[in-house]
Amino acid sequence: MNLRRGSWFGFLFLLCFRSQVCARGPEVLEQNPAVQRFRSYLRIPTVHPEPDYGPAIEFLQGQAKEVGLLTRVFEFVPKKPILLMTWKGSSKEKLQSVILNSHMDVVTVEEDKWKYPPFEAHMDEEGNIYARGSQDMKVVGMMYLEAIRILKAQGWAPVRDIHVLWVPDEEIAGMDGWGKFYSSKEFDELNAGIVLDEGHISYNNTYIVNNEEKAVWWLVIQATGGTGHGSVYFDNSASENMFKSLGAINAFRDAQMALVRSGQKLIEDVVVINSVYLKSGSPTPDGFTMNVQPSVVEAGFDVRIPPVKELGHFMTRLIVEEWAPEGRNMSFYFKVKTETVTGEIPSTIADDTNPWWSLMRKAVSKFNATLSPQRANGASDSRFVRMRGVSALGITPIQNVPFLIHSHNEVMNGYEFLKGIAVTTEIVKEYGSYSGSTVEQTSSENYNVGILPSR
């Protein structure tokens, strides 16, 4: 593929997107190099529980070579590579760099529940591309690369370094990816000023931007007790103790859900807790032993807590005293607990006192769009960045696509993908052109968040 020819496809789409006179039809997308590169990336199954990142790294290094970007690969944990692409800035001053971050991994799939094979990247007559990762978040990474292709074709060059970062394992909390990288000398050497990361799909001309997120507690509770025949009752069995805990947890969950359903709170402002597994019993070839009470019962929960320090203390006390009290032969531990050592989850300032916010707002205004800061209900690698005092803003400039992250039939519309490239191009250009000074733009305070627009 000729770089300049492929980039001009994107450049022409940027122009027609602004004028809203783009041609549509299956052949338009089939002939578009950016769409075909996106589909090629989607066909690489970097899927949990055992993602193979090698083919993805090879593909992305090939893309970097085409575009003319320098590359380095870090591997803090075996078979968990981090790929860094760099476009050097022209300034002689030590301006802070721009990092465009995306994760390569995708969550598991139930293939029989999909309309089309999840790693085929099938595109239908409407331009809908079905694939795992089409929303979360291979789409964002490819928009970064296509934006750089367009800017290079235009002859534009940044004044500050622009890095494109491809990381592993975000879907399992990122401990072997950003969790190792953010405290490394390799990260320090990048002199980061702003990190762009994944955000939320928007449904109108207001782009949702995540400037903070909830803490993630992956909580495991265990109950123990005596074993015995299934036909008798005895006190303090493992199952009885777990049932009491499940009752208390469900009561708390119902109260949080009621706040959202009544309109008193947004889901971003309440604690979300969901059961993800329940394990007990003695397995047999065709199921479980049905007449023996288990001596151990274990349950796992995905808990998401708004970044309010006092709330974290309250939740810890609730777990210790009601959900897993030692007096009922209960214990607990966290598979993941994301917060600082002081229990805080830093936020990025989302107003014009932060130049990175102001520059992004200027970029999207060229498309008659605005920004709305919002707390992410899920988690992302941005939390590691904010813990280092660096601005991190999560934006996925995609509109009019059903929210199907982690769902069956995850889909991205090809036309919306091309529009997203146009928006991303302007953001990267604004950031790369900025030669002003920047200061730490994170805070442990909590800011008002925008409301998710209704469809």
N, C-alpha and C positions, 0 to 999 in steps of 0.2 A: 504493500500500500504506500503510495506516495504521500508523505506527510503533508505537503502543502495542499494537495488535492483533497485529502481527507479533512483537513482543517477548514478548508473553504466551504465544505458542506455545512459544518457547524456555524461558520461565520454568516453564511447566507440565511441559515435558519434564525440566527439571532436577529438579523435585520427584518425578516418577515414576521417574526414573533412580535416585535415592537409595532409593526404596522398592521398586524393581525390579518394578513392576506396569504397565509401559508397554504400550500396545496396539501390535500389529504388524500389518502388512499393506501392500500396495502403495499403497492409498489414503491411508494415514497419511502416507507420505513425499510423495506427490503433492500433498497439501494443505498440507504444511508450508512456510511461506514461507522459512525458513532454508535448507532443502534446495534450493528453487527458485532462490534467489539464488546459492547455491554452483554450481549447474549453469549458470546464466547466465554466471558468471565463467569457468567451464571452457570455455565455447564461444568465448571470445575467444582466437584462435590467436597468442599471443605466443611464437612458436616460432622457434628458431634454424634456419638461420644468419642470417636477416634478420627479427627480431621487430619488429612494429609495435606500439609501446606506446601510441599515441594512443587507440585504442578502449578499452584497459584503464584508462587514466587517466580517460577520460570516464565510464566505468561506475563506477569507484571514487569519483570526486568526487560522482556522484549518490548513492551510498550514504552518503557522509559528510554530505551535505546532509540526507538523510532522518534520520540519527541525531543530527544537531546537532553536528558536529565542525568545527572550523576547518581550513582546508586551505591549503597552500602547495606550489608546484612549483619544484624546483631543476633546473637543467640545466647541469651542468658540462661535458658533452660533447653536441654537437647530436644530437637524436633519442634521447637516453638520459635520460629524465626520472626524477626522484625525487619521489614524492608524500609529503608529510608531513601527517598528520591529528593534531589536538591537542584533548585534553579538559583544560581548565585545572583545576588543583588549587585548593583553597580556602585553603591555608595562606599566611600572610603571610611566612613564613620562606622562604629560598631552598633548599628541599628538592630533592635530586637527583631527576631525572625517571625515569620508566619508559618504555622504548622497546620496542614490540612490532614486530619486524622480519619482513618476508617479501619474497621476490623474485617478480617478476611473470613472468619468462621461464621457458620450458620447453625441454627438449632436443628434438632432431629426432625424427621418426617415420618408420617404414616402414608406410605406411597399409595396404598389401596384407597385412601380417602381423597385423592387428588383427581381433578378432571383430566389433567395431562401429567406425564412423568415430571417430577419436581426438579430434575436437573437436565431437562431437554430444552428449556427456554422456548417452549412453543409460543408462537405469536398468531393470534386469530385475526379475523378480518377487520376488527375494530382497533387493531394495534395493541391489544393487551398481551403482555408477555408473562407467562406463568412460570414461576421458578422460585425455589427457596433462595432467599437473599435478595429478591427483586425489590423489596422495601427495606429490609434490615440486613446489612446496609451496603451491599455491593453497589447499589445505585448511586450512593453518595460518593464513594471512591472513584467511580468511573466519571461522574460529573466533574470532579476535580481535574482528572487527567484531560478530559475533553476541553475544559475551560483553558487549560494551559496550551493545548494544541491551537486553539483559536487565537489566543494572545500572541503566541509565537508567529503564527501566520500573518498577523497584523503588524509584526515588527516591533511590538511593544516589549519592554524589558523592565523588571522590577528594580527598585532602588534598594530594597532589603531582601534578604534570602527568603525564598519560599521552599518549604519542605513538604513533601507528600509522604505520609507515614502509614504503613500497612501493618497491622498488629494482629496477634493471635488471641484466642481464648476470651474475648470480651463476653461472650455468651455464658461463660462459667465464672464470671466475676473478674477476669483479667489479671489474676494474681501472677501468672507466669508471663504476661505480656507487659502492659503498662505498670503492673504492680512491681515489676523488677526495673523497668526502664526509668520511671519517674525519679528515682533516687540515685541514678547512675551518673557517672561523669560524661557519658555519651549524651545524655539529655542536657546536662549543664552546658556542654559545648555548643548546643544549638541556640542558646541565648534567646529562648522563646518569649515573645510578647503576647501572642494570641494563638489559641488553638481552636480551630473549627472542628466540630464533631457532629454526630447524627442528632436529629431533632424529631419533630412530629409532623406528620402530613397535615396540611392545612386545607380548609374547605372554602375559602374565599380569598380576597386580595389582601388579607392580613396574615403574614407568615408568623407562625408560632416559633419562638426562639427559647430554648431551654437555657436558663442562666443559673439554675440550681437543681438539685435532685434529692430525692429521699434517700435515707440510709437503708441499706439492704442487710437484713438479718436472716440468714438461712438457719433456722432453729431446729434442732433435733431434741426431742423429749423421749426419755426412756422410763418405763415402769417395770419394776421387778416384783416378784411374789412367789409363793409356793406353787408347785404344780400338783395336779390331782385329777381324779376322774371327772369327766365332763357331766356326770349326772348329779353332782352334789354342789352345794354352796359352801364357800369358806371365805372368811374375812381377809381383806387386803390382798386379793389376788392381783396379778399384774393387769389383767383386763379391767377389773373393777376400778383400779386406781387410774388407768388411762381414760376410762369412760368419764370419770369425774373431771379430769382435766379437759377432755374434749367438750364437755358441757360448759365449763367456764370459758373456754376459748370461743365457742360458738356464741355464747351470750355477749361477749365483748364484740365479736365480729358483727353480730346483728345490730348492736347499738351504733357502731361506726357506719354500717350500711344505711341505717335509718336517718342519720344526719345528712347523707348524700341524697337519699330519695326524697326527703322533705325539703330539700333546697337550702338547708341551713349551712351546709359545707360543700365545697367541691371535693372530688375524689383526691385531688392533689393535696388537700389539707387534712385528711384523716389518715389514721393507720389502716393499712390494708393487710389482712392476714388470710392466707389460703392454705389448706391442707394439700400437700403434694404427694404424700405416701403414708401408708399404714402397714406395718410389717410385724407379723407374729406367727406362731403356730409351727408345727412339725411337718415339713414337706413330705409328700409321697409321690410316686411316679404319676399318679392321676389327680393330684391336688394336695390336700392336707389331712393329717390325722384328725378325725372328727370327735374322738372321745377323750382327748387329753387337753386339759387347760394349760396354756403356755406359761412359762415362768418369766418370759420377757416380752414386752410389747413396745414397739418403737414407732414414733410418728414424726414426720418432717413437715415443716411449715415455711412458706415464703412470706416474710414479714417486711413491709415497707413503711418506714417511719419518717414523717416530715422532719426537716432539719431544725428542730427545736430542742435545745440541750436538756431542758427540764423534762420533756416528753420521753427522751431516752432513759432518764433515771426512773421515771414512772414505770415504763415498760419493763425494765430490769427487775424492779420490785414486784411487779405483777407476776412475772415468770417465777421468781424465787418463792413467793408466798402463796400463789394460787394455782399456777399452771404446772409447776414441777416441784412441789415442796418435799424436802427430805423426809418429813414425817410420814409421807405416804409411799416411801420407798421409790421416790422419783429422782431423776437427775436430768441434766440438760447440757448441751454444748452447742456452739455455733460452727457450722461448716464455713460460713462467711459472715463477717461483721464489718461493714464499711463505715468507718468514721475516723476522725483524728484521735490522737491519744487523749485529748481533753474531751472527747465526745462530741465535737463540733463537726458540721458539714459546711464548709465555706461556700459562699455564693459569689457569682460574678455580677458586678454592678451593671444594671441594664437601663442606663439613661445617658444623656449626652455629656455627662461628666466623664464617661468612659469613651475615649476616642474610637475604640474598636466598635462600640455600639453605634456611635454617630456615623462612622464610615459605612457600616452595613445598612443603616437606615437610608443613607444617601444612595447606595447602590440599588436597593429595591424600589426606591421612589421613581427610578427611571422606567419602571414597569407599572407605575400607578399603584404600588403596593406599600403596605406599612408593616411594622413589626409589633408583636405582642409578647412580652416576656412571660414565661410560664415555668413553674416548677415541674420537672420531669417526674412522672409517676413511677417510671422504671429507673434503672441505673445505667450508667455509661462510663466510659473511660475518663470522662471529663473530671470526675471527682479527684483522680490522682493529680491532674494538672492544677486544679484549684487548691489542693493541699500544699502546692509549691508556691502559691501566691500569684499564679499566672491566670490571666483571663481565659475562660473557655466558654464558648457559645455554641449551642447545638441547634443547627438548622438543616432541615431537609426541604429544599425549596420545590416541593411537589404539591400540586393541587388536584382536586377532583378525582382522587383514587380512593377506593374503599380501604379502610384501615384493616389490614390483614397480617400484621406482624405476628409471627409465631403461629399463624393459623394455616389450615389447609387452603390450597389454591391461592397462596400469596401471589400477588400480581402487580405489575407496573405497566402503565400505558406508555407506549413508545413516544407519542406526541408530548405527553407530560414530561417525560424524561428529557426530551429536547428543549422544552421550555425551561426545565430546571438547569440545564447546561447554560442557557443564556443568562439566567439570574446569577448562577455561580460565577460565571465569567466576570460579571460586573463587580461582584464582591471581591474576588481575587485581585482584580485590577485596582480597586480602591485601596485595598490593604497593601498591595505591593507598591503603590505609588506614594503612600504616606511616608513622609520623611520627618514628621514631628516626633516629639519625645513621648514616651509612655511611662506610666508608673504602675505600681501594683494596683490591680483593679478587682481584688476579691475582698470579701467581707464575711464575717460570721454572723452578721445581722440578717434578718429575714425581710425580704422585700415583697410588696404586693405583686401578685401574679395575675396574668390575664385569664379570661374565661375561654375555654375551648368553644369556638363558634359551632352552633348547631347547623346541621346540614339541611 
